Amino acid sequence: MQNRSIKNGIYDSVIFLRQFVLPASLILLLGACGDDYREKLANRGSHARPVELILNEVGRPIPSILERQQELHRDNGQEPQTLDPHLAEGLPAAHILRDLFEGLTAESPDGRIVPGAAFRWNISRDGKTYTFYLRRDAYWSNGDPVTAEDFVYGLRRSADPATASKYAQVLLPIENAAEVLAGDLPPSELGVTAMDEFTLQISMRDPTPYFLALLSHSSTYPVHRASVQEHGSAFSRPGNLVSNGAYVLSEWVIRSRIELVKNKNYWDAEHVILEKVNYYPFEDQSTALKRFRAGKLHWTSEVPNNQFKWLQEHYPDELVISPWLGSYYFGFNLEREPFIENLGLRKALMLALDRDLLTEKVTQFGELPSFTLVPPGIRDYISPVPEWAEWTQAEREKEARRLYAMAGYSEENPLEFEIRYSAGEYNKKMALAAASLWKQVLGVQATLLNEESKVFLQNKQQKIVTQVFQAGWISDYADPYSFLNLFRTGHGRNDYGYSNSLYDALLDEVAAERIPSIRRRLMFETERLLLSDVPFIPLYTYVTKRMVNPRLKGWQSNVMDHHYSKHMFFLKAASDEAPATTAETRVVETEEQNSRIPGSAQEMTVPGEGDDVILAEDDAETAEAGQAQGLDLPPDEKETDVSNENMLPEAVTDDGTTPEDLLE
Amino acid sequence: MIQDSSMARHMLWRLLGLIPTLLMLITVAFFLMRVAPGGPFDSEMLLPAEIEANLNAKYHLDESLLQQYFRYISQVAVLDFGPSIQYKDWTVNELIGQGMRVSLTIGLAAMVLAFVVGTLLGIIAALRQNTRADYLLMGVAMLGISIPNFVIAPILILLLAVYAGWLPAGGWDWSIASMVLPVVTLSLPVTAYIARLTRGSMIEVMHSNFIRSARAKGLPERVVIRRHALRPALLPVISFLGPATAGMISGSVIIERIFSIPGLGSYFVQGALNRDYTLVMGVVIFYGVLIILLNFLVDMVYAWFNPKVRYDETS
């Protein structure tokens, strides 16, 4: 439903560029002074090792280990299209808005839903009434209190057709939202009521188990009514923007820099350590990398493709790779020959692709080979693994050849079709590799067709010219329904022409089901049915890959790739404690670095939710608390109270998906 | 006197000619942009019909194409390019205003650099024709022309920014340091081109009759070059300047991207890819005016430089 596109198009204009730039820079790097350079950087202190992390009783770092200057330089990939939370779309805006605003719920460093502007909430038994209790100590950056009225105003503004919000569909589970969006009802009819100054009630159309996660999305943020009414569409500019998050907008030089400073009026300001956060829109990943290497950036949005080996070798501590909530796959057009009603043939093509080879040789960044639609990493959900996932590749290919022959194709009469993809280096490499594997294993004659992204989208949707096409999905909220719903009959993004009444009925059941365990089982069955029909070819799970300064801590890798600056802080460089590093010790240090896995930052034990958090005392309690704060609400309780009293962190968040695992 | 007034009349005509040219440009660009498949709100995330309707209504995309066209023309007539569909917090006027300052700064700085260095090198090479200095300079110039700047840029960044740490590795803050690399990179191929152009025409001029007469009069070589050879030798360079300047200001897309500079170029490219109709139209019109004006300017300078070209008969 509310998902964003996979922005392969971003790279379109530089594909050709990379092919020249990379070799050129690599030659220089190899030839020139790679090691000298690292030494120089170590001396400069910008990439120096941090001191050991010591946390106090509320899970924040003790002051003596903190760097004096707490200013973050963060690459944001692109210019945000807007900082109006209700018009925002795309990742760049979302990253900044998470720092500027706070929704009813927020996220912990590891991506769990935690209380935000609301410190606790009740959900009625039928799941259709949410009551939120707002913090009484929450203030806007200008000192006004954050009240339930602000949320009512914000949600109504977001749904108002006059606002023309693209992401207002996030609000659709709310009662009357669809009618308000369509202009049939006035925004005041939206199912949102301020019970008193600090109590907000939201009535739902359907019980939506992932609704709490949606409430951390920018379309549901409150806005400061007085300043919106005073400044109109210019309210999101520096000087005008009044926000309720941990930071305030202080400067915006379009396409150069967006500067945020700490919001002194934020309710949890005493635990916000970074004083200043700068966001830069580096569209070219090699530029961002060079700036990172020069010590001028602490965090990049991505890393250049093809540089994995080099980065892993030279920046093992800086390179951070972790699974992302997104799947990459090929779709079949089931309304067109030769794939219409031809399950065996589709299966043959699916089996013939060696996913290990594709992820190792083509994507190269530790992407996980995938056999299902829903990517791993969603709490409490494990996809049904098809039988063939357990086979060896040789067995799969054997079966593929059998099915291929059964479908009536052979060497003399090979299958011919087109693979269509959206312009982009990754997509092209993937399509090329798949075509050659198909040729090698089955003798298939596949031709490649590269299309500009909007043309591709249109062709895909019309289902007239497509046969096999590149597809992918990255979800905004961690719920399998977001993926499964794509294959519903008549869904706008059902580019496959997949239509199965049983599948649709199962989806309806999932949508109406409120008991988590039953819902989970239903989704499992739904996905299993989908996989057995083979309307698509699963290929791999996306990863996020970026460079992070090793002294920047407080954040953790999470499948959502949401990282709040308020959790982060800089540690002192270790060399400050023990100056005069000699050449010998540096060698030892380097060896130690190489033995570490990339991105060790995510192994930290930072609970990171300020003073609401007490360190866990025993495992049982932790597990219990983990359940209480998750989205799963035990059905037999009349009112489920999720307050911050039982908000306990998981002591050590090791979900077993270290980058090393992914890379092996 | 007669000549001056006809010159002024000619200038006036040329300026008036700008209006139909621009109108044509706007019309063609407007409809071409709409012919391209897809729209500004298409993305992998599909919009519910009611939301798409709200968006279309907000940007008047629900009206007929002709209605939209006339609406746009009447807006442009009062120099209002409308709101950007992509960058929602800014109007196209603001975006172009900001981008223009950056692009003009880089483009003009690079042009001045290229002109000064290029002519200087060209003259030196011409005067030392067929010596080692000539071969070396022209060899380097040939390299400068043939190596694209998206290769030179990362090399310069690596050497001067990453290894040496003297200059920033991209980014833009209006400091001289952040301008050096992009300006130099942008000017290199043009410098090389101007150097070769100058050399060629200088050699030709040095072999012409009037130079021989000047020498025969016993003028010192320095005076011969400065007073007699330079002006005619620079003529081809002057006529190259117009398109080259326009090209530098408008064509620095790759440089802007590599150095992460907030100029106009990427509005053009990204705007087109995103189907940000208003932004693309704004940039097209801006470039159109710029190119027409620059060519106009060059013609004027050319006439002033070259007595053979006067505009008595035209108009």
Contacts between the chains, C-beta under 8 A, distances in Angstrom:
chain1	res1	chain2	res2	distance
A	2	B	45	7.0
A	3	B	44	7.1
A	3	B	45	5.1
A	4	B	43	7.3
A	4	B	44	6.8
A	4	B	45	5.3
A	5	B	43	4.5
A	5	B	44	2.8
A	5	B	45	5.8
A	6	B	44	6.1
A	9	B	273	6.3
A	12	B	273	6.8
A	13	B	253	7.8
A	13	B	257	7.2
A	13	B	269	5.8
A	13	B	273	7.8
A	14	B	257	6.7
A	17	B	150	5.1
A	17	B	254	6.8
A	17	B	257	7.9
A	17	B	258	7.9
A	20	B	148	7.4
A	20	B	150	6.4
A	20	B	151	5.4
A	21	B	150	6.2
A	21	B	151	6.8
A	21	B	154	4.9
A	21	B	258	8.0
A	24	B	151	5.3
A	24	B	154	6.1
A	24	B	155	6.1
A	25	B	154	5.0
A	25	B	155	7.2
A	25	B	158	5.8
A	28	B	155	6.3
A	28	B	158	5.3
A	28	B	159	7.5
A	29	B	158	7.4
A	32	B	158	7.7
A	32	B	163	6.7
A	33	B	163	6.5
A	37	B	162	7.2
A	37	B	163	5.9
A	40	B	165	7.8
A	44	B	165	7.9
A	79	B	87	7.0
A	81	B	86	5.6
A	81	B	87	5.8
A	81	B	88	5.8
A	82	B	87	7.0
A	82	B	88	3.8
A	82	B	89	4.8
A	83	B	89	6.3
A	84	B	88	6.5
A	84	B	89	6.6
A	87	B	88	5.0
A	89	B	43	7.9
A	89	B	45	8.0
A	161	B	50	7.4
A	161	B	53	8.0
A	161	B	54	4.3
A	161	B	57	7.7
A	162	B	54	7.8
A	162	B	58	7.9
A	163	B	54	7.9
A	164	B	51	7.7
A	164	B	54	4.4
A	164	B	55	4.9
A	164	B	57	7.3
A	164	B	58	4.1
A	165	B	51	7.3
A	165	B	54	7.9
A	166	B	41	6.8
A	166	B	47	6.4
A	166	B	51	6.4
A	166	B	55	6.6
A	168	B	51	5.9
A	169	B	47	7.3
A	169	B	48	5.6
A	169	B	51	6.3
A	172	B	48	7.5
A	178	B	48	7.8
A	178	B	50	7.2
A	181	B	48	7.1
A	181	B	50	4.7
A	181	B	51	6.1
A	181	B	54	7.1
A	182	B	50	3.9
A	182	B	53	8.0
A	183	B	50	7.3
A	183	B	54	7.7
A	233	B	88	7.7
A	233	B	89	7.2
A	234	B	89	7.4
A	236	B	89	5.2
A	237	B	89	6.6
A	253	B	173	8.0
A	253	B	262	7.4
A	254	B	87	7.4
A	254	B	90	6.6
A	254	B	95	7.0
A	254	B	98	5.6
A	254	B	262	6.2
A	255	B	98	8.0
A	255	B	99	7.9
A	255	B	262	3.4
A	255	B	266	7.7
A	256	B	171	7.1
A	256	B	172	5.1
A	256	B	173	6.9
A	256	B	262	5.0
A	257	B	171	7.9
A	257	B	173	7.6
A	280	B	171	6.7
A	280	B	260	7.3
A	281	B	260	7.3
A	282	B	170	7.0
A	282	B	260	5.1
A	283	B	257	5.8
A	283	B	260	6.8
A	283	B	266	7.1
A	284	B	170	7.7
A	284	B	257	5.0
A	284	B	258	5.7
A	284	B	260	6.6
A	286	B	154	6.4
A	286	B	258	7.7
A	287	B	157	7.5
A	287	B	169	6.8
A	287	B	170	4.1
A	287	B	257	7.8
A	287	B	258	5.9
A	287	B	259	6.8
A	287	B	260	5.1
A	288	B	170	7.8
A	288	B	260	7.9
A	290	B	154	7.7
A	290	B	157	5.4
A	290	B	158	7.0
A	290	B	161	6.4
A	290	B	162	5.3
A	290	B	169	4.0
A	290	B	170	6.7
A	291	B	168	7.5
A	291	B	169	4.6
A	291	B	170	5.7
A	291	B	171	6.8
A	293	B	162	5.3
A	293	B	169	7.6
A	294	B	161	5.8
A	294	B	162	5.4
A	294	B	165	6.4
A	294	B	168	7.5
A	294	B	169	4.8
A	296	B	168	6.8
A	296	B	169	6.9
A	296	B	171	7.5
A	452	B	273	7.4
A	453	B	273	6.9
A	454	B	36	7.3
A	454	B	37	6.1
A	454	B	38	3.0
A	454	B	39	7.7
A	454	B	42	5.6
A	454	B	273	7.5
A	454	B	275	6.2
A	455	B	37	4.8
A	455	B	38	6.4
A	457	B	38	6.2
A	457	B	42	5.3
A	457	B	43	7.3
A	457	B	44	7.0
A	458	B	37	4.9
A	458	B	38	5.2
A	458	B	42	7.0
A	472	B	44	7.8
A	473	B	44	7.6
A	491	B	46	7.8
A	492	B	46	3.5
A	492	B	47	7.8
A	493	B	44	7.2
A	493	B	45	7.8
A	493	B	46	4.7
